[in-house]
């Protein structure tokens, strides 16, 4: 019995030894894995630091680029404002040239004693003729009825004279009259 107990103790001792050896092997394997994982983690940290630096450099470059683009945009905006202003000035000059040409043509018509639409536009001339018709003493009257369709004849037969005061240029219109008697 004692021998059997000693054998049992030896068996248990061997089992404990094997269990301890297995545990040491497992611990050694775990230590190796932890060491390998630590190396991988350190590499990843190194790579992340490098990426972080690249990202930081890119953000700084983007900030500088954004500043340049902002400056270019402001310059372009100022150029567009200047271009619009120049276009408005050009339009004003063209309008002034057009008005000067109209004035020149009207002065030439005045010098030739011709009544034209450059001197008095048709709708205004028609109103003047209506006013004149009202003040002509009977039995005299204008040589044609005052109507839009007769306006061309009024322009054709009107004779004008002009004179200037200190502040105005006055135009006298001479129209043929007829008498029903």
Secondary structure, DSSP 4 states (H G I P E B T S, - for coil): -HHHHHHHHHHHHHHHHHHHHHHHHHHHHHHHHHHHHHHHHHHHHHHHHHHHHHHHHHHHHHHHHHHHHHHHHHHHHHHHHHHHHHHHHHHHHHHHHHHHHHHHHHHHHHHTTB--TTTS-HHHHHHHHHHHHHHSPTTEEESS---GGGHHHHHHH-EEEEEE-SS-EEEEEE--EEE--
